[in-house]
Amino acid sequence: MILSKWLPILGGSLAIQGALAITLNVDDENSIKSAAKTVATDMITYYNDRESKDIPGKFDGTWWEGGSMFMILIQYWFLTGDSQFNDLIQEGMYWQKGDDNYFPSNYSQYLGNDDQVFWGLAAITAAELNFPEKSGEPSWVSLAQGVFNTQVPRWDTSSCHGGLRWQIWPYQSGYTTKNAISNGGLFQLAARLALYTNNATYANWAERIWDWSATTPLLKKNWNIADTTTCETQCTDHGDWQWTYNYGTYISGAGYMYNYTNGTSKWKEGIEGLVGTSSQFYPTQKPYASSGGNILTETTCESTSKCDRNQITFKAYFSSWLAFLTTIVPDTSSLIIPKLKTSAVAAAATCTGLSDGSHCGITWYTSTWDNTDGLEQQMAVLGVLNAALVPLKNQAPYTADKGGTSKSNPNAGTNTSSDVVPVLDNITNGDRAGASILTVVFVTGWATAVTWMLRGG
């Protein structure tokens, strides 16, 4: 058993009853499904009421959240069997596919690597869960491969010996930043593609991103994840805001690699270390004392009521990624699921807002509605309700060799005729060197990949 210091804290049935519009018993599958349906329906009401509703998958003022919402809805369909939103999901996922790589020309001029990768994670989720595909459209796994194929040429060895920049274009203010969610997102995507396709090149890329991250503050030796670092310092500085989704994406990717490698100790240690440090998101100090250290909290922004719309959603990804991790690394189940079930109860308790008494809030640790509402609040709660359903479904993600129906297209999104995954050059000492060591010796052998042209049109 790994992570033994995380002891189960849940005994018996946890339930919310009485005057609330959402009744939840986390030991009852039908109760969770009913609560999830209410939360998802309210979320889709916000989606349908947006000003940009004539553009499937596009949210007002943001593009990446469309992919993240569809990812959570695909999980909801898989876990509940409720297909009422499937047409809406398919419409948005195909509409925003771009050149089969989720880099549509209408938005490509301002997108970041993290924006694009979330759509790739939605696509690989659809592939792993056998979400229905439409005839004449690219497969879900090929769309995930298209994102991978357009991101790996952006691997930047001109600074920090490697890594993805946060933003794609030099005119963007975050271009000189390398951040955890962009690199962790590609790491997770590569790891999941490795397990789904059983193609070692994806696994090699996942390992390369992990190893590079570990030479920077983005993945510290004490298993603390910095949110950002910068090219100007050769990635020696660190922006230390702590966010759940940064931890979630690296933990999830490590889990897929643990499964892919049949239990290599490197990945076990990574899971142990990162889940251990992510206990910070179950705080016990004021103002969280009433949570008992068992309720998931976005600690950087919740206590000050300063979470922006992006940050409100982060708990959805952390919850669902860690829950699905338990299906491929079963030893983690008793250490992860109890806290997520407790969090689901607390989250549902906030869903008493507005005239219908079912809209959810942000601060789950209060177990009451906090007078906020929005699509993002609904998404976060739906994510943790999905997490509570995962152990009841007890089904690991499918792979191409084990029940997966989505068909691979290794050259998706590249406009090349080669039917192979981009070849990984050898990892050199420069790759493995600590980012604190300034050097002009950069990783070689990458010239072919960086000549790939990214198509915005």
C-alpha positions as CSV (number, residue, x, y, z in Angstrom):
1,M,0.0,0.0,0.0
2,I,1.5,3.4,-1.0
3,L,0.9,6.7,0.7
4,S,0.2,5.0,4.0
5,K,0.2,8.4,5.8
6,W,-3.0,9.2,4.1
7,L,-5.4,7.2,6.2
8,P,-9.0,6.7,5.2
9,I,-11.3,9.1,7.1
10,L,-14.6,7.9,5.8
11,G,-16.7,5.3,7.7
12,G,-20.2,4.5,6.8
13,S,-22.7,6.6,4.9
14,L,-22.2,10.3,4.4
15,A,-25.4,12.0,3.4
16,I,-27.0,15.4,2.9
17,Q,-30.7,15.3,3.5
18,G,-33.6,17.5,4.3
19,A,-34.2,21.0,3.0
20,L,-31.6,21.0,0.3
21,A,-32.6,20.8,-3.4
22,I,-29.9,18.2,-4.0
23,T,-30.0,15.1,-1.8
24,L,-26.8,13.1,-1.7
25,N,-25.8,9.9,-0.2
26,V,-22.3,9.0,-1.4
27,D,-22.8,5.3,-0.6
28,D,-25.7,5.2,-2.9
29,E,-25.0,5.1,-6.7
30,N,-28.4,6.3,-7.7
31,S,-28.2,9.2,-5.2
32,I,-24.9,10.4,-6.7
33,K,-26.2,10.0,-10.3
34,S,-29.3,12.0,-9.4
35,A,-27.3,14.8,-7.8
36,A,-24.9,14.8,-10.8
37,K,-27.7,15.1,-13.2
38,T,-29.1,18.2,-11.5
39,V,-25.7,19.8,-11.4
40,A,-24.9,19.0,-15.0
41,T,-28.3,20.2,-16.2
42,D,-27.8,23.6,-14.5
43,M,-24.3,23.8,-16.0
44,I,-25.7,23.3,-19.5
45,T,-28.3,26.0,-18.9
46,Y,-25.4,28.4,-18.5
47,Y,-23.8,27.0,-21.6
48,N,-26.9,27.4,-23.7
49,D,-27.5,30.9,-22.4
50,R,-24.1,32.3,-23.4
51,E,-23.7,35.1,-25.9
52,S,-21.5,33.0,-28.1
53,K,-24.1,30.2,-28.3
54,D,-24.0,30.3,-32.1
55,I,-20.4,28.9,-32.0
56,P,-20.5,25.4,-30.6
57,G,-17.9,24.8,-27.9
58,K,-16.9,28.5,-27.6
59,F,-17.5,30.2,-24.3
60,D,-17.9,33.9,-23.7
61,G,-14.4,35.3,-23.1
62,T,-12.6,32.0,-23.1
63,W,-11.9,29.1,-25.4
64,W,-10.2,26.5,-23.3
65,E,-13.0,26.0,-20.9
66,G,-15.1,24.4,-23.6
67,G,-12.7,21.5,-23.8
68,S,-12.6,21.1,-20.1
69,M,-16.3,21.1,-19.7
70,F,-16.7,18.5,-22.4
71,M,-14.1,16.4,-20.7
72,I,-16.1,16.5,-17.4
73,L,-19.4,15.8,-19.3
74,I,-17.8,12.8,-21.1
75,Q,-16.9,11.4,-17.7
76,Y,-20.4,12.1,-16.5
77,W,-21.9,10.1,-19.5
78,F,-19.6,7.2,-18.9
79,L,-20.3,7.0,-15.1
80,T,-24.0,7.6,-15.2
81,G,-25.2,6.4,-18.6
82,D,-27.1,9.6,-19.1
83,S,-26.7,10.4,-22.8
84,Q,-28.8,13.6,-23.0
85,F,-25.8,15.8,-23.6
86,N,-24.0,13.6,-26.1
87,D,-25.1,15.5,-29.2
88,L,-24.0,18.8,-27.6
89,I,-20.6,17.3,-26.7
90,Q,-20.0,15.9,-30.1
91,E,-21.1,19.1,-31.8
92,G,-18.6,21.2,-29.8
93,M,-15.8,18.8,-29.9
94,Y,-15.9,18.5,-33.7
95,W,-16.6,22.2,-34.3
96,Q,-13.5,23.3,-32.5
97,K,-11.2,20.5,-33.9
98,G,-9.3,22.9,-36.2
99,D,-7.0,20.9,-38.5
100,D,-7.6,17.8,-36.4
101,N,-5.4,19.3,-33.7
102,Y,-7.6,21.7,-31.7
103,F,-5.7,24.7,-33.0
104,P,-8.6,26.4,-34.9
105,S,-7.6,29.4,-37.0
106,N,-10.2,31.7,-35.4
107,Y,-8.5,31.5,-32.0
108,S,-4.9,30.3,-32.7
109,Q,-3.4,33.8,-32.7
110,Y,-3.9,34.1,-28.9
111,L,-4.0,30.5,-27.6
112,G,-1.5,29.1,-25.1
113,N,-0.2,25.6,-25.0
114,D,-2.3,25.0,-21.9
115,D,-5.4,26.1,-23.8
116,Q,-4.8,23.6,-26.6
117,V,-3.8,20.7,-24.4
118,F,-7.1,20.7,-22.5
119,W,-8.9,19.9,-25.7
120,G,-6.4,17.1,-26.3
121,L,-7.1,15.8,-22.8
122,A,-10.9,15.9,-23.5
123,A,-10.3,13.9,-26.7
124,I,-8.2,11.2,-25.1
125,T,-10.8,11.0,-22.4
126,A,-13.4,10.3,-25.1
127,A,-11.2,7.7,-26.6
128,E,-10.5,5.9,-23.3
129,L,-14.2,5.9,-22.3
130,N,-15.5,4.8,-25.7
131,F,-17.5,8.0,-26.1
132,P,-19.5,7.7,-29.4
133,E,-17.8,8.9,-32.6
134,K,-19.6,10.3,-35.7
135,S,-19.1,8.7,-39.0
136,G,-16.9,10.9,-41.3
137,E,-15.2,12.7,-38.4
138,P,-11.7,12.0,-37.1
139,S,-11.4,9.5,-34.2
140,W,-11.1,10.8,-30.7
141,V,-7.7,9.4,-30.2
142,S,-6.5,10.9,-33.5
143,L,-7.6,14.3,-32.3
144,A,-5.5,13.8,-29.1
145,Q,-2.6,12.7,-31.3
146,G,-3.1,15.9,-33.4
147,V,-2.6,18.0,-30.3
148,F,0.5,16.0,-29.3
149,N,1.9,16.3,-32.8
150,T,1.5,20.1,-32.9
151,Q,2.9,20.6,-29.4
152,V,6.1,18.6,-29.4
153,P,7.7,20.7,-32.1
154,R,7.3,23.6,-29.7
155,W,9.6,21.9,-27.2
156,D,12.1,24.8,-26.7
157,T,15.7,24.1,-26.0
158,S,16.8,27.7,-26.6
159,S,16.3,28.3,-22.8
160,C,16.2,26.0,-19.8
161,H,17.4,23.0,-21.8
162,G,13.9,22.3,-22.9
163,G,10.2,22.7,-21.9
164,L,7.1,24.2,-23.3
165,R,6.5,27.9,-23.1
166,W,3.2,29.0,-21.6
167,Q,2.2,31.0,-24.7
168,I,2.9,30.0,-28.3
169,W,3.6,33.3,-30.0
170,P,6.4,35.8,-29.2
171,Y,4.0,38.8,-29.0
172,Q,2.1,37.2,-26.1
173,S,3.1,38.5,-22.6
174,G,3.5,34.9,-21.3
175,Y,5.9,33.8,-24.0
176,T,9.0,33.9,-21.8
177,T,7.2,31.8,-19.1
178,K,7.4,28.0,-18.8
179,N,4.6,26.8,-16.6
180,A,3.4,23.6,-14.9
181,I,0.1,23.2,-16.6
182,S,1.5,23.4,-20.1
183,N,4.3,20.9,-19.4
184,G,2.2,18.8,-17.1
185,G,-0.6,18.8,-19.6
186,L,1.6,17.5,-22.4
187,F,3.1,15.0,-20.0
188,Q,-0.3,13.6,-19.1
189,L,-1.4,13.5,-22.7
190,A,1.7,11.7,-23.8
191,A,1.4,9.2,-20.9
192,R,-2.2,8.5,-21.8
193,L,-1.4,8.1,-25.5
194,A,1.3,5.6,-24.5
195,L,-1.1,3.5,-22.5
196,Y,-3.9,3.7,-25.1
197,T,-1.8,3.0,-28.2
198,N,1.1,1.0,-26.6
199,N,3.5,3.1,-28.6
200,A,6.8,3.6,-26.8
201,T,7.5,7.0,-28.4
202,Y,4.7,8.6,-26.4
203,A,6.1,7.0,-23.3
204,N,9.6,8.3,-24.1
205,W,8.1,11.8,-24.5
206,A,6.3,11.5,-21.2
207,E,9.5,10.5,-19.4
208,R,11.4,13.3,-21.1
209,I,8.9,16.0,-20.0
210,W,8.8,14.6,-16.4
211,D,12.6,14.4,-16.2
212,W,13.0,18.0,-17.6
213,S,10.3,19.3,-15.2
214,A,12.4,17.8,-12.4
215,T,15.4,19.9,-13.3
216,T,13.2,23.0,-12.7
217,P,11.1,24.4,-9.9
218,L,8.0,23.0,-11.8
219,L,8.7,19.6,-10.1
220,K,10.9,20.1,-7.1
221,K,12.7,17.3,-5.3
222,N,10.4,17.8,-2.3
223,W,7.4,17.2,-4.6
224,N,6.3,20.8,-4.5
225,I,5.1,22.1,-7.9
226,A,5.8,25.7,-8.8
227,D,3.2,27.3,-11.1
228,T,5.7,29.1,-13.3
229,T,9.3,29.7,-14.0
230,T,10.9,32.0,-16.6
231,C,13.3,31.7,-19.5
232,E,15.2,34.9,-18.5
233,T,16.6,33.0,-15.4
234,Q,17.1,29.7,-17.2
235,C,14.2,28.4,-15.2
236,T,15.8,29.0,-11.8
237,D,13.1,31.3,-10.5
238,H,9.7,30.1,-9.4
239,G,6.2,31.5,-9.1
240,D,4.9,29.4,-6.1
241,W,1.2,29.8,-6.3
242,Q,-0.2,26.4,-5.5
243,W,-3.1,25.1,-7.7
244,T,-4.8,21.7,-7.6
245,Y,-4.8,21.2,-11.3
246,N,-1.0,21.4,-11.5
247,Y,-0.7,18.5,-9.1
248,G,-3.5,16.6,-10.7
249,T,-2.0,16.6,-14.1
250,Y,1.4,15.4,-13.0
251,I,-0.1,12.8,-10.6
252,S,-2.4,11.5,-13.3
253,G,0.4,11.2,-15.9
254,A,2.6,9.4,-13.4
255,G,-0.3,6.9,-12.8
256,Y,-0.6,6.1,-16.5
257,M,3.2,5.7,-16.7
258,Y,3.1,3.4,-13.6
259,N,0.6,1.3,-15.4
260,Y,2.3,1.4,-18.7
261,T,5.7,0.3,-17.2
262,N,4.1,-2.4,-15.1
263,G,4.8,-0.7,-11.8
264,T,8.2,1.0,-12.2
265,S,9.4,2.4,-8.9
266,K,10.1,5.8,-10.4
267,W,6.4,6.4,-11.1
268,K,5.3,4.9,-7.8
269,E,7.6,7.4,-6.0
270,G,6.2,10.2,-8.1
271,I,2.6,9.3,-7.2
272,E,3.5,8.9,-3.5
273,G,5.4,12.2,-3.4
274,L,2.8,14.3,-5.2
275,V,-0.3,12.9,-3.6
276,G,1.5,13.5,-0.3
277,T,2.2,17.2,-1.0
278,S,-1.3,17.7,-2.4
279,S,-2.6,17.1,1.1
280,Q,-2.1,20.9,1.3
281,F,-5.4,21.2,-0.5
282,Y,-7.2,19.6,2.4
283,P,-6.3,22.3,5.0
284,T,-7.0,22.2,8.7
285,Q,-6.1,25.7,9.7
286,K,-8.5,28.6,9.9
287,P,-10.8,29.4,8.1
288,Y,-10.9,25.7,7.1
289,A,-11.0,24.1,10.5
290,S,-14.5,22.9,10.2
291,S,-13.6,20.8,7.2
292,G,-11.5,18.5,9.4
293,G,-8.8,18.4,6.7
294,N,-10.9,16.3,4.4
295,I,-12.6,18.8,2.0
296,L,-10.8,19.8,-1.2
297,T,-10.0,23.5,-1.3
298,E,-8.3,25.8,-3.8
299,T,-6.3,27.3,-1.0
300,T,-4.6,30.0,-3.0
301,C,-7.8,31.9,-3.7
302,E,-10.8,30.6,-1.8
303,S,-10.2,32.1,1.6
304,T,-9.8,35.6,0.1
305,S,-12.7,35.1,-2.3
306,K,-10.5,36.0,-5.3
307,C,-10.8,32.9,-7.4
308,D,-11.3,33.8,-11.1
309,R,-13.4,31.8,-13.4
310,N,-10.5,29.6,-14.5
311,Q,-9.4,28.8,-10.9
312,I,-12.9,27.9,-9.9
313,T,-12.8,24.9,-12.2
314,F,-9.5,23.5,-11.1
315,K,-11.0,21.2,-8.4
316,A,-13.0,19.4,-11.1
317,Y,-9.9,18.2,-12.9
318,F,-8.0,17.3,-9.7
319,S,-11.0,15.3,-8.4
320,S,-11.7,13.4,-11.6
321,W,-8.1,12.7,-12.6
322,L,-7.2,11.4,-9.1
323,A,-10.4,9.3,-9.0
324,F,-9.6,7.6,-12.4
325,L,-6.0,7.1,-11.2
326,T,-7.3,4.7,-8.7
327,T,-8.6,2.4,-11.4
328,I,-5.1,2.0,-12.9
329,V,-3.1,2.2,-9.7
330,P,-5.5,0.4,-7.3
331,D,-3.3,0.8,-4.2
332,T,-4.2,4.5,-4.2
333,S,-7.9,4.0,-3.8
334,S,-8.3,3.9,0.0
335,L,-6.0,6.9,0.2
336,I,-7.7,9.1,-2.4
337,I,-11.4,8.2,-2.7
338,P,-12.4,8.8,1.0
339,K,-11.4,12.5,0.8
340,L,-13.0,12.9,-2.5
341,K,-16.3,11.4,-1.2
342,T,-16.2,13.7,1.8
343,S,-15.5,16.6,-0.6
344,A,-18.5,15.5,-2.8
345,V,-20.8,15.7,0.2
346,A,-19.5,19.2,1.1
347,A,-19.7,20.4,-2.5
348,A,-23.3,19.2,-2.9
349,A,-24.2,21.1,0.3
350,T,-23.4,24.3,-1.4
351,C,-25.9,23.7,-4.2
352,T,-28.8,25.6,-2.7
353,G,-28.5,28.8,-4.6
354,L,-30.8,31.0,-6.7
355,S,-34.5,30.6,-7.1
356,D,-34.5,26.9,-7.9
357,G,-32.3,26.1,-4.8
358,S,-29.8,23.9,-6.7
359,H,-27.0,26.2,-8.0
360,C,-23.6,25.5,-6.4
361,G,-21.0,27.7,-4.8
362,I,-17.2,27.8,-4.7
363,T,-16.2,27.2,-1.1
364,W,-17.1,23.6,-0.3
365,Y,-15.4,23.8,3.1
366,T,-18.3,26.0,4.3
367,S,-20.9,23.4,3.2
368,T,-23.3,26.2,2.4
369,W,-24.0,28.3,-0.6
370,D,-21.6,31.3,-0.8
371,N,-23.8,33.6,-3.0
372,T,-21.8,32.8,-6.1
373,D,-23.0,31.0,-9.1
374,G,-21.9,30.2,-12.7
375,L,-21.0,27.5,-15.1
376,E,-17.6,27.1,-13.5
377,Q,-19.1,26.4,-10.0
378,Q,-21.3,23.7,-11.6
379,M,-18.4,22.2,-13.4
380,A,-16.3,21.9,-10.2
381,V,-19.1,20.2,-8.3
382,L,-19.8,17.9,-11.2
383,G,-16.2,16.9,-11.3
384,V,-16.1,15.8,-7.7
385,L,-19.5,14.0,-8.1
386,N,-18.0,12.1,-11.0
387,A,-15.1,11.2,-8.7
388,A,-17.5,9.7,-6.2
389,L,-18.9,7.5,-8.9
390,V,-15.6,6.2,-10.2
391,P,-15.2,3.4,-7.5
392,L,-18.8,2.3,-8.0
393,K,-18.3,2.0,-11.8
394,N,-14.9,0.4,-11.1
395,Q,-13.8,0.4,-14.8
396,A,-10.3,1.4,-15.9
397,P,-9.9,3.5,-19.0
398,Y,-10.0,1.4,-22.2
399,T,-7.0,1.0,-24.4
400,A,-6.7,-0.1,-28.0
401,D,-5.7,-3.6,-26.8
402,K,-8.4,-3.7,-24.1
403,G,-11.8,-2.7,-25.4
404,G,-11.0,0.7,-26.9
405,T,-12.8,1.4,-30.2
406,S,-11.2,4.7,-31.2
407,K,-8.6,4.2,-34.0
408,S,-5.1,5.7,-34.0
409,N,-3.8,8.1,-36.6
410,P,-0.2,8.8,-35.6
411,N,0.3,11.6,-38.1
412,A,-2.9,13.5,-37.2
413,G,-2.7,17.2,-37.4
414,T,0.7,17.3,-39.1
415,N,-0.1,17.3,-42.8
416,T,2.5,14.7,-43.4
417,S,2.2,11.4,-45.2
418,S,4.3,9.5,-42.7
419,D,2.4,7.0,-40.7
420,V,4.6,7.1,-37.6
421,V,4.8,9.0,-34.4
422,P,7.4,11.8,-34.4
423,V,10.7,10.3,-33.5
424,L,12.3,11.2,-30.2
425,D,15.9,12.2,-30.3
426,N,18.3,10.9,-27.7
427,I,18.1,12.5,-24.3
428,T,21.5,14.1,-23.6
429,N,23.3,15.2,-20.5
430,G,22.0,18.7,-21.3
431,D,18.5,17.4,-20.9
432,R,19.3,16.0,-17.5
433,A,21.4,18.8,-16.2
434,G,19.9,20.9,-13.4
435,A,18.3,24.1,-14.7
436,S,20.3,26.0,-12.2
437,I,23.5,25.3,-14.2
438,L,23.8,27.9,-16.9
439,T,25.1,26.4,-20.1
440,V,25.1,27.1,-23.9
441,V,25.1,23.4,-24.7
442,F,21.5,22.6,-25.8
443,V,19.9,19.3,-26.7
444,T,20.7,18.4,-30.3
445,G,19.0,16.4,-32.9
446,W,15.7,18.3,-32.9
447,A,16.1,20.1,-36.1
448,T,13.7,17.9,-38.0
449,A,10.8,18.3,-35.6
450,V,11.1,22.1,-35.2
451,T,10.7,22.5,-39.0
452,W,7.2,21.3,-38.8
453,M,4.9,24.2,-39.6
454,L,1.9,24.9,-37.4
455,R,-1.1,25.5,-39.5
456,G,-3.4,28.2,-38.1
457,G,-5.7,28.3,-41.1
